[in-house]
């Protein structure tokens, strides 16, 4: 006669209480049920705290000695399985030192450096960092210092204003005597540094992805408001390519385009005026704003000027440093910064250990994180 589930649970409890511990397979045979059914019963009872389940055995909760013996057996079996496994591979870059020159270890580059450090340590190498503080004349001295202290190869983010060297500059990067990987930088064809390995975020793709998302929501006129920084040119290029490919109406040009550097306060004022006018006079209904820190500052100012976000102007931020922390968390394009650092370090290690093969130009795609 098939037992009701409650009756079966009582039989299981009685048998385990009487014996202290019982194998699941033995219980299933004794009760005349399948192992699957018995395991389900035991899981239910264990969730209620009425029995312990350990590696195919059911243990009465009061029998701590049996429980401890079973735990010890499981630990022993785990150690034996580990001993049977192949020995872990010895780090292939043991003792190597990777020198890394970045403009800063804050903001964007904190995650890039972290990714490079984790990758270096995973291979047995050590990462040493030098800072240029965005001063072009500081790049070479930092490189010289790192090489003098024993760096075997270099991860370089030169202080190039447009992420690429101006004509007639930057040749020294290609003349270094150690393997070098450009990080978040590139050199145009014909420039000596164009032949170097490089790993960068595809910012053009990121901007285009934002425009594509906004177009998918029905927006036909999308603006871009990007601060002057080394990535601005690629953001603008991706934005313009997406507007053309999607057949959107072009938005008016930002007043910051092609203009000399202005103070931070003036930049906010000009951007605010531009976006308000774009909405009120030109029919713009969405904008990509770089950076997300700028977006968080601009949104309450827009609302104070009568431009509702997102009702009048949908905003996508770029960088995703603080976008989740806005009053209304912002949809943002998130560069894979840690991945960029890790891929660059791995490429340099492969070059130093003779495993890299042909030179590589790696573009890492950013991710669009959709929020409120």
SESE-441288 format. One line per field, with one value per residue (C-alpha): z, x negated, y; residue number from 1. Coordinates in steps of 0.2 Angstrom, whole numbers. Each point is the difference from the previous one (the first is absolute). Example, Ala and Ser with C-alpha at 12.3 -4.5 7.8 and 13.67 -1.06 7.14 Angstrom:
<recs>
w: c(39;-3)
u: c(-62;-6)
v: c(-22;17)
n: c(1;2)
</recs>
This chain:
<recs>
w: c(0;-5;14;1;-1;19;5;-10;8;18;-5;-6;16;11;-10;1;19;4;-10;1;-19;-15;-18;-12;-11;15;5;-17;-1;17;-3;-18;-9;-13;5;-8;11;15;-4;-1;17;8;-8;7;18;-1;-5;16;10;5;-7;-7;-18;-3;-16;-3;19;11;18;15;6;18;-6;-2;1;-15;-9;4;-7;-16;-2;3;-13;-13;3;-2;-16;-7;4;-9;-15;0;1;-15;-10;-11;10;-3;-14;6;-4;-17;4;17;5;-15;4;-10;0;-3;-3;1;2;17;11;4;-10;-17;3;17;-7;-15;12;11;-15;-5;18;2;-17;4;17;-8;-11;14;-6;10;-6;4;-4;-5;-2;-13;7;-18;-3;-17;6;15;-11;-5;17;8;-13;4;18;-2;-11;11;15;-11;-10;-13;-11;0;0;-6;0;-7;4;-18;0;-13;5;-15;-3;-9;-17;4;18;10;-11;16;5;-14;3;18;2;9;-6;2;-1;-2;12;-5;-13;-18;-14;-18;-15;-5;18;7;15;-11;0;18;9;7;10;1;3;-16;5;-17;2;17;-6;-15;12;10;-15;-6;17;-1;-17;5;13;-14;1;-17;5;12;6;7;14;3;10;-8;4;-9;-5;-6;-19;0;10;-13;-15;7;3;-17;-8;9;-4;-18;0;9;-11;15;-1;4;16;1;3;18;4;7;-16;-6;13;11;18;12;19;7;6;-18;-8;11;-4;-19;0;10;-12;-15;6;5;-17;-9;9;-1;-17;-10;5;8;12;6;3;3;14;4;14;12;13;-11;-4;19;2;-16;3;15;-9;-15;11;8;-17;-4;-10;7;0;-7;-6;-10;-2;2;6;-2;9;-5;12;13;14;11;-11;11;14;-8;8;-14;-5;-18;-15;-4;-12;11;-7;5;9;10;-15;-10;13;2;-19;-1;14;-8;-17;7;10;-16;-9;14;1;-19;-2;-8;-19;-11;7;5;1;12;1;15;-1;13;7;1;17;-1;16;5)
u: c(0;-7;-3;7;-14;3;-1;-16;-8;5;-8;-16;-1;3;-14;-13;4;-2;-16;-9;-4;7;-6;13;0;3;15;7;-1;7;15;3;-2;-11;-17;7;16;-11;-12;14;7;-17;-2;17;-4;-18;8;11;-16;7;-15;-17;-5;-18;-7;14;3;14;-6;10;-3;-4;-14;-14;-14;8;1;-18;-6;10;-7;-17;3;6;-15;-12;9;-2;-18;-3;9;-10;-16;6;2;-15;-11;4;-11;-14;2;-7;-6;-8;-11;5;3;13;-2;16;1;18;6;8;5;17;16;-1;-17;3;8;-12;-15;10;3;-18;-6;11;-5;-19;2;9;-15;-13;-5;0;7;-8;9;-6;11;-1;14;5;-16;-8;-17;1;4;-19;-7;12;-4;-19;3;9;-13;-14;8;2;16;-1;14;12;18;2;14;-9;7;6;15;10;-6;-11;-17;1;-10;-19;2;-1;-13;-10;13;-4;-19;0;-11;13;17;13;19;11;14;16;-11;-3;-11;5;-6;-17;-5;-14;11;13;-10;1;12;15;15;14;19;9;8;8;9;6;7;8;8;8;7;7;9;8;5;8;10;7;-11;-4;-11;-14;-14;-17;-8;-18;-13;-17;-11;-11;15;12;-5;5;16;4;-4;11;14;0;-2;15;11;-4;3;16;7;2;2;-17;0;-7;-19;-6;-7;-16;-4;-17;-1;-15;0;12;2;10;14;0;1;15;9;-3;6;15;5;-3;11;14;0;-2;16;10;-4;-7;11;-14;8;-16;-18;-16;-10;-18;-4;13;-7;5;17;4;-5;10;16;6;-5;10;15;-2;1;16;-7;7;-12;5;17;-7;-18;-6;-18;-13;-16;-17;-13;11;-11;14;16;8;-1;11;17;7;-13;-6;-2;-18;-13;-13;-18;-7;-15;-6;1;-11;-13;0;-1;-14;-10;3;-5;-16;-4;3;-12;-13;1;-1;18;9;-4;6;3;18;12;14;16;11;18;9;17;16;7;19;7;15)
v: c(0;17;11;18;13;5;-18;-3;15;-7;-17;9;9;-15;-10;14;3;-18;-3;17;0;-9;0;7;-15;-12;11;0;-19;-3;12;-7;17;6;9;16;0;-4;14;12;-5;2;17;6;-7;8;17;-2;-4;-17;-9;3;-5;-4;-8;-13;-3;6;4;3;18;-5;-12;13;-14;-8;17;4;-17;2;18;-6;-14;12;12;-15;-5;17;1;-17;6;16;-11;-10;16;6;12;18;8;10;19;3;18;-3;14;11;19;9;19;10;19;7;18;-4;-14;8;2;-10;-8;-7;-16;-1;-1;-12;-12;1;-4;-15;-7;3;-9;-14;-4;3;17;17;16;17;16;18;15;14;10;4;10;-5;4;-12;-16;-3;3;-12;-13;3;-2;-17;-7;5;-9;-16;0;-14;8;15;3;18;13;15;18;2;12;-9;-17;0;9;17;0;0;-6;-16;-9;-4;-12;-12;2;-8;-15;-11;-7;13;0;16;0;11;8;-2;6;4;-10;6;5;-11;-4;-7;-17;-2;-12;10;-3;13;3;2;16;3;-16;5;17;-9;-12;14;8;-17;-3;18;-3;-16;9;12;15;7;15;-4;12;-4;11;-6;8;3;-16;-12;-11;14;-2;-19;4;13;-11;-14;12;7;-17;-7;16;-3;-19;2;14;11;19;9;10;18;0;2;17;-9;-8;6;14;3;-7;8;0;-14;12;8;-17;-5;17;-2;-18;4;14;-11;-14;12;8;-17;-6;16;7;-15;-15;-10;-13;-10;2;-9;9;-3;-3;-7;12;14;-8;0;18;5;-9;11;15;-5;-3;17;8;-10;-14;-16;-16;-12;7;14;-6;-18;-1;-14;3;-6;-8;-8;6;7;-2;-13;13;13;4;-9;-13;4;-11;1;-7;-9;-3;-16;8;-14;-11;12;0;-19;-3;12;-8;-17;6;7;-16;-10;11;-1;-19;-3;-5;15;-3;14;17;3;15;-5;11;-5;4;10;-6;10;-1;4;8;11)
n: c(1;2;3;4;5;6;7;8;9;10;11;12;13;14;15;16;17;18;19;20;21;22;23;24;25;26;27;28;29;30;31;32;33;34;35;36;37;38;39;40;41;42;43;44;45;46;47;48;49;50;51;52;53;54;55;56;57;58;59;60;61;62;63;64;65;66;67;68;69;70;71;72;73;74;75;76;77;78;79;80;81;82;83;84;85;86;87;88;89;90;91;92;93;94;95;96;97;98;99;100;101;102;103;104;105;106;107;108;109;110;111;112;113;114;115;116;117;118;119;120;121;122;123;124;125;126;127;128;129;130;131;132;133;134;135;136;137;138;139;140;141;142;143;144;145;146;147;148;149;150;151;152;153;154;155;156;157;158;159;160;161;162;163;164;165;166;167;168;169;170;171;172;173;174;175;176;177;178;179;180;181;182;183;184;185;186;187;188;189;190;191;192;193;194;195;196;197;198;199;200;201;202;203;204;205;206;207;208;209;210;211;212;213;214;215;216;217;218;219;220;221;222;223;224;225;226;227;228;229;230;231;232;233;234;235;236;237;238;239;240;241;242;243;244;245;246;247;248;249;250;251;252;253;254;255;256;257;258;259;260;261;262;263;264;265;266;267;268;269;270;271;272;273;274;275;276;277;278;279;280;281;282;283;284;285;286;287;288;289;290;291;292;293;294;295;296;297;298;299;300;301;302;303;304;305;306;307;308;309;310;311;312;313;314;315;316;317;318;319;320;321;322;323;324;325;326;327;328;329;330;331;332;333;334;335;336;337;338;339;340;341;342;343;344;345;346;347;348;349;350;351;352;353;354;355;356;357;358;359;360;361;362;363;364;365;366;367;368;369;370;371;372)
</recs>
